[in-house]
Amino acid sequence: MAQSAVTVRLDSDMKSQFDALCNQFGMSANTAFNIFVKAVIRSRSIPFSIKGSPSALDLFMQQRNAAELSKEPELTLDEINEEIRAAREEIRKKKSAKV
């Protein structure tokens, strides 16, 4: 079977760590890459989960769900604004104390 070369660029530290782990597994990095390629071809997918950072909407929905499940009473708009004013006043006091 004809062989083809593939070049992969890695951070030097990552490569060292990968080589050391492959060595512990009793294989070369080349063998590990071949195993990975065969697994991708066989399953027609990446053999592990790849996830990106959650979107702003996902984060909002998580917070919303958590709030709905919370036993804390809901705050009125006036109570929320008062908490914001108090937090801002605390920040001003801390800044004044440093000067």
SEDREN-390176 format. One line per 8 residues: number of its first residue (from 1); their letters; for each residue x, y, z of N, C-alpha, C, O, CB. Coordinates in Angstrom, 2 decimals. Atoms other than C-alpha are relative to their C-alpha. Glycine has a CB too. Example, Ala and Ser with C-alpha at 12.3 -4.5 7.8 and 13.67 -1.06 7.14 Angstrom:
BEGIN
1	AS	0.89/-1.19/0.00/12.30/-4.50/7.80/0.90/1.20/0.00/1.94/1.18/0.66/-0.99/0.03/1.25 | -0.82/-1.19/-0.06/13.67/-1.06/7.14/-0.77/1.09/0.73/-0.26/2.20/0.90/0.41/0.46/-1.42;
# end
This chain:
BEGIN
1	MAQSAVTV	0.84/-1.17/0.00/0.00/0.00/0.00/0.90/1.24/0.00/1.86/1.31/0.76/-0.96/-0.01/1.22 | -0.79/-1.23/0.09/1.37/3.43/-0.94/-0.19/0.82/1.27/-1.29/0.88/1.83/-0.41/0.82/-1.26 | 0.01/-0.81/-1.22/2.22/5.69/1.98/0.01/1.48/-0.39/0.62/1.85/-1.40/1.22/-0.34/0.92 | -0.02/-1.45/0.18/1.60/9.46/2.20/0.43/0.63/1.31/0.09/0.14/2.39/-1.38/0.54/-0.45 | -0.45/-0.72/-1.20/3.22/11.88/4.61/-1.00/1.11/0.33/-1.55/1.75/-0.56/1.42/0.59/-0.20 | 0.85/-1.07/-0.49/1.16/14.27/6.71/0.83/0.80/1.00/1.47/0.22/1.88/-1.33/-0.55/0.65 | -0.73/-0.85/-0.93/2.70/17.23/8.51/-1.01/0.67/0.94/-2.01/1.23/0.49/0.85/1.07/-0.75 | 0.87/-0.61/-1.01/1.09/18.43/11.74/0.85/0.96/0.82/1.92/0.60/1.30/-0.68/-1.08/0.91;
9	RLDSDMKS	-0.71/-0.97/-0.82/2.16/21.58/13.55/-0.62/0.00/1.40/-1.83/0.15/1.57/-0.05/1.42/-0.63 | 0.43/0.01/-1.40/1.99/21.42/17.34/0.90/0.92/0.81/2.06/1.13/0.45/0.02/-1.43/0.58 | -0.80/-0.71/-0.98/3.16/23.58/20.19/1.06/-0.97/0.52/0.75/-2.14/0.76/-0.89/0.57/1.17 | -1.11/0.88/-0.43/6.55/22.19/21.32/-0.31/-0.73/1.31/-0.01/-1.92/1.43/1.27/0.83/0.17 | 0.33/0.64/-1.28/5.33/21.53/24.87/-1.07/-1.07/-0.18/-0.99/-2.14/0.42/-0.47/1.06/1.01 | 1.04/0.98/0.25/2.21/19.77/23.61/0.59/-1.24/-0.67/0.23/-2.37/-0.32/-1.11/0.60/-0.87 | -0.61/1.13/0.69/4.31/17.61/21.29/0.79/-0.87/0.98/0.71/-2.10/0.93/0.91/0.49/-1.13 | -0.76/0.75/-1.00/6.62/16.63/24.15/-0.91/-0.83/0.90/-0.64/-2.00/1.17/0.85/0.95/0.85;
17	QFDALCNQ	0.96/0.71/-0.85/3.67/15.71/26.35/-0.65/-1.15/-0.76/-0.82/-2.25/-0.21/-1.08/0.97/0.52 | 0.64/1.03/0.81/2.01/13.77/23.51/0.97/-1.16/-0.25/0.60/-2.32/-0.12/-0.47/0.60/-1.35 | -1.01/1.05/0.22/5.22/11.89/22.69/0.21/-0.84/1.27/0.31/-2.06/1.20/1.34/0.63/-0.44 | -0.21/0.72/-1.26/5.70/11.00/26.37/-1.18/-0.93/0.30/-0.99/-2.07/0.72/0.19/1.01/1.16 | 1.17/0.85/-0.24/2.13/9.72/26.69/-0.04/-1.18/-0.96/-0.30/-2.31/-0.55/-1.29/0.81/-0.13 | -0.02/1.10/0.99/2.38/7.71/23.48/1.03/-1.03/0.40/0.79/-2.23/0.28/0.29/0.53/-1.42 | -1.05/0.90/-0.45/5.61/6.23/24.80/-0.50/-0.86/1.17/-0.23/-2.06/1.23/1.27/0.79/0.41 | 0.57/0.75/-1.12/3.81/5.23/28.02/-1.00/-1.04/-0.49/-1.13/-2.12/0.10/-0.68/0.96/0.99;
25	FGMSANTA	0.97/0.93/0.57/1.13/3.58/25.87/0.68/-1.08/-0.84/0.03/-2.01/-1.32/-1.01/0.75/-0.85 | -0.73/0.98/0.77/3.86/1.65/24.07/-0.11/0.20/-1.50/-0.05/-0.77/-2.27/-0.46/-1.36/0.35 | 0.11/-0.29/1.43/3.46/3.37/20.72/0.64/1.34/-0.33/0.93/2.14/0.55/-1.48/0.00/-0.44 | -0.54/-1.27/0.46/4.85/6.20/18.66/-1.16/0.97/-0.25/-2.32/0.56/-0.32/0.87/-0.18/-1.28 | 1.01/-0.99/0.35/3.02/9.44/17.92/-0.60/-0.35/-1.37/-1.80/-0.18/-1.59/0.61/1.43/-0.02 | 0.46/0.39/1.33/2.79/8.21/14.31/-1.08/-1.09/0.10/-2.10/-1.02/-0.58/1.19/-0.50/-0.87 | 0.98/1.07/-0.19/0.96/5.06/15.45/-1.29/0.56/0.59/-2.38/0.17/0.18/0.57/-1.09/0.92 | 1.18/-0.61/-0.62/-1.39/7.15/17.62/-0.82/0.74/-1.04/-2.05/0.64/-1.06/0.41/0.96/1.14;
33	FNIFVKAV	0.72/-0.72/1.06/-2.27/9.37/14.65/-0.68/-0.98/-0.95/-1.81/-0.74/-1.38/0.96/0.93/-0.78 | 0.60/1.00/0.88/-2.89/6.29/12.49/-1.24/-0.63/0.65/-2.24/-0.87/-0.02/1.02/-1.09/-0.34 | 1.16/0.54/-0.72/-5.22/4.86/15.16/-1.15/0.99/-0.07/-2.30/0.61/-0.31/0.36/-0.31/1.48 | 1.03/-1.05/0.06/-7.09/8.18/15.26/-0.64/0.04/-1.39/-1.87/0.07/-1.50/0.61/1.37/0.35 | 0.52/-0.08/1.37/-7.43/8.30/11.45/-0.89/-1.20/-0.30/-1.97/-1.05/-0.88/1.16/0.07/-1.02 | 0.79/1.21/0.24/-8.69/4.70/11.31/-1.34/0.07/0.74/-2.37/-0.35/0.21/0.78/-1.25/0.43 | 1.23/-0.13/-0.78/-11.25/5.42/14.06/-0.97/0.99/-0.67/-2.18/0.74/-0.70/0.31/0.45/1.44 | 0.84/-0.99/0.69/-12.54/8.49/12.18/-0.62/-0.62/-1.25/-1.82/-0.46/-1.50/0.83/1.26/-0.39;
41	IRSRSIPF	0.50/0.63/1.22/-12.86/6.52/8.94/-1.04/-1.06/0.34/-2.10/-1.13/-0.29/1.16/-0.62/-0.81 | 0.90/1.08/-0.37/-14.51/3.55/10.65/-1.35/0.53/0.49/-2.40/0.04/0.08/0.64/-0.88/1.08 | 1.25/-0.51/-0.59/-17.08/5.60/12.59/-0.62/1.13/-0.81/-1.76/1.54/-0.57/0.26/0.48/1.41 | 0.44/-1.15/0.82/-17.37/8.39/10.00/-0.36/1.18/0.90/-1.28/1.95/0.60/-1.22/-0.39/-0.88 | 0.17/-1.12/-0.93/-17.16/10.82/12.92/1.27/0.14/0.82/2.12/-0.74/0.83/-1.25/-0.22/0.93 | -1.11/-0.19/-0.93/-14.67/12.28/15.36/-0.32/-0.86/1.23/-1.43/-0.76/1.76/0.19/1.54/0.38 | 0.31/0.96/-1.07/-14.38/9.64/18.12/-0.06/0.59/1.41/0.14/-0.13/2.38/1.00/-1.09/-0.01 | 0.20/-0.64/-1.29/-14.90/12.14/20.93/-0.83/1.24/-0.23/-0.93/1.73/-1.36/1.36/0.35/0.70;
49	SIKGSPSA	0.89/-1.15/0.10/-17.21/15.04/21.65/0.80/1.29/-0.16/1.79/1.52/0.53/-0.89/0.09/1.24 | -0.60/-1.32/0.21/-16.24/18.48/20.36/-1.09/1.03/0.26/-2.13/1.04/-0.39/0.62/0.15/-1.45 | 0.99/-1.00/-0.36/-18.06/21.38/21.95/0.63/1.37/0.02/1.77/1.53/0.45/-0.64/-0.32/1.36 | -0.47/-1.38/-0.05/-17.69/25.10/21.55/-0.50/0.67/1.26/-1.25/0.09/2.04/-0.46/0.77/-1.24 | 0.48/-0.79/-1.13/-18.26/27.77/24.12/-1.50/0.23/-0.16/-1.99/0.41/-1.27/0.77/1.35/0.11 | 1.44/-0.24/0.12/-21.90/28.25/24.95/-0.26/1.42/-0.50/0.49/2.35/-0.19/-0.70/-0.22/1.35 | 0.35/-1.31/0.52/-23.55/31.13/23.16/-0.61/0.85/1.12/-0.95/0.34/2.19/-0.99/-0.12/-1.19 | 0.59/-0.89/-0.99/-24.87/34.15/25.02/-1.44/-0.42/0.29/-1.89/-0.35/1.44/0.04/1.47/-0.50;
57	LDLFMQQR	1.37/0.46/-0.21/-28.39/32.82/24.49/-0.03/-1.24/0.88/-0.89/-1.36/1.76/-0.68/-0.28/-1.35 | -0.07/1.20/-0.84/-27.42/29.44/25.97/0.25/0.37/1.46/-0.39/-0.16/2.36/1.10/-0.94/-0.50 | -0.31/-0.44/-1.37/-25.93/31.17/29.02/-1.20/0.67/0.65/-1.50/0.44/1.82/1.21/0.96/0.00 | 1.20/-0.67/-0.52/-29.02/33.36/29.41/-1.05/-1.03/0.39/-1.66/-0.93/1.45/-0.57/0.98/-1.05 | 1.02/1.01/-0.28/-31.31/30.32/29.20/0.37/-0.84/1.23/-0.50/-1.21/2.01/-0.19/-0.91/-1.22 | -0.44/0.72/-1.19/-29.21/28.47/31.81/-0.31/0.80/1.25/-0.82/0.27/2.23/1.50/-0.32/-0.08 | 0.27/-0.87/-1.15/-29.47/31.44/34.17/-1.49/0.12/0.25/-1.94/0.11/1.40/0.61/1.39/-0.22 | 1.45/-0.12/-0.12/-33.17/31.78/33.48/-0.59/-1.26/0.64/-1.42/-1.17/1.54/-0.65/0.26/-1.38;
65	NAAELSKE	0.48/1.26/-0.57/-33.81/28.09/34.21/0.38/-0.12/1.47/-0.42/-0.56/2.29/0.57/-1.19/-0.79 | -0.44/0.05/-1.39/-31.75/28.31/37.39/-0.85/0.92/0.87/-1.21/0.56/1.99/1.49/0.40/0.11 | 0.82/-0.95/-0.76/-33.74/31.35/38.50/-1.41/-0.55/0.22/-1.99/-0.39/1.29/-0.07/1.36/-0.73 | 1.35/0.57/-0.12/-37.03/29.57/37.81/-0.04/-1.14/1.03/-1.05/-1.33/1.71/-0.48/-0.51/-1.36 | -0.06/1.12/-0.95/-35.92/26.57/39.90/0.36/0.45/1.41/0.20/-0.29/2.38/1.00/-1.03/-0.47 | -0.46/-0.52/-1.28/-34.59/28.78/42.70/-1.17/0.23/0.94/-2.29/0.54/0.52/0.77/1.30/-0.20 | 1.02/-0.25/-1.02/-36.50/29.11/45.94/0.02/1.47/0.45/-0.79/1.89/1.27/0.21/-0.92/1.20 | -0.10/-1.41/-0.35/-35.45/32.76/46.18/-1.21/0.75/-0.57/-1.62/0.50/-1.70/1.32/0.61/-0.53;
73	PELTLDEI	1.13/-0.79/0.55/-38.35/35.21/45.83/0.49/0.94/-1.09/1.63/1.40/-1.07/-0.70/0.80/1.13 | -0.37/-0.91/1.08/-38.37/37.34/42.73/0.09/1.42/0.55/-0.66/1.81/1.44/-1.02/-0.08/-1.17 | -0.16/-1.39/-0.42/-37.18/40.91/43.14/-0.81/0.91/-0.91/-1.00/0.63/-2.09/1.48/0.41/-0.02 | 0.67/-1.00/0.83/-39.13/43.90/41.98/1.08/0.82/-0.69/2.25/0.75/-0.31/-0.94/0.92/0.85 | -0.95/-0.86/0.70/-37.48/46.36/39.59/0.62/1.01/0.96/1.81/1.31/0.86/-0.69/0.73/-1.16 | -0.54/-0.95/-0.99/-37.11/48.83/42.47/1.04/-0.68/0.89/2.06/-0.06/1.22/-1.14/0.57/0.86 | -0.96/0.73/-0.83/-35.34/46.18/44.59/1.29/-0.27/-0.76/2.39/-0.16/-0.21/-0.61/-1.32/0.50 | -1.18/0.23/0.84/-33.00/45.33/41.72/0.81/1.28/-0.12/2.03/1.27/0.04/-0.42/-0.51/-1.40;
81	NEEIRAAR	-0.69/-1.29/0.13/-32.18/49.01/41.19/0.67/0.40/1.30/1.75/0.98/1.28/-0.99/1.09/-0.44 | -0.59/-0.33/-1.30/-31.54/49.45/44.92/1.26/-0.82/0.24/2.24/-0.31/0.77/-1.02/-0.24/1.13 | -1.20/0.84/-0.13/-29.09/46.51/44.89/1.13/0.54/-0.88/2.29/0.55/-0.47/-0.31/-1.46/-0.38 | -1.02/-0.57/0.91/-27.29/48.07/41.92/0.58/1.27/0.62/1.79/1.47/0.62/-0.61/0.31/-1.40 | -0.47/-1.24/-0.64/-27.12/51.46/43.70/0.92/-0.31/1.18/1.96/0.33/1.35/-1.19/0.86/0.48 | -0.81/0.36/-1.17/-25.77/49.81/46.86/1.36/-0.57/-0.43/2.38/-0.27/0.18/-0.76/-1.03/0.88 | -1.26/0.57/0.49/-23.14/47.86/44.90/0.90/1.09/-0.55/2.11/1.08/-0.32/-0.27/-1.07/-1.09 | -0.80/-1.11/0.55/-22.02/51.00/43.08/0.55/0.88/1.12/1.68/1.36/1.04/-0.85/0.85/-0.96;
89	EEIRKKKS	-0.47/-0.80/-1.14/-21.79/52.89/46.38/1.15/-0.71/0.70/2.12/-0.06/1.10/-1.16/0.24/1.01 | -1.07/0.78/-0.61/-19.65/50.09/47.83/1.28/0.12/-0.82/2.37/0.25/-0.26/-0.41/-1.48/0.13 | -1.16/-0.14/0.89/-17.33/50.30/44.81/0.62/1.39/0.17/1.85/1.52/0.23/-0.40/-0.23/-1.49 | -0.52/-1.36/-0.19/-17.03/54.09/45.24/0.74/0.13/1.33/1.79/0.77/1.40/-1.16/1.04/-0.06 | -0.64/-0.06/-1.31/-16.19/53.66/48.94/1.38/-0.68/-0.04/2.34/-0.16/0.52/-0.89/-0.67/1.06 | -1.27/0.73/0.11/-13.45/51.11/48.13/1.02/0.82/-0.78/2.20/0.86/-0.42/-0.22/-1.37/-0.69 | -0.90/-0.83/0.80/-11.98/53.42/45.49/0.49/1.20/0.82/1.66/1.58/0.74/-0.71/0.48/-1.29 | -0.36/-1.16/-0.83/-12.04/56.38/47.92/0.99/-0.38/1.09/1.89/0.39/1.43/-1.26/0.63/0.62;
97	AKV	-0.87/0.48/-1.08/-10.34/54.33/50.64/1.42/-0.23/-0.51/2.37/-0.09/0.25/-0.56/-1.29/0.62 | -1.32/0.27/0.59/-7.44/53.47/48.27/0.77/1.29/-0.25/2.00/1.29/-0.26/-0.14/-0.78/-1.30 | -0.66/-1.26/0.35/-6.73/57.12/47.47/0.54/0.71/1.19/1.12/1.79/1.06/-0.93/0.90/-0.71;
# end
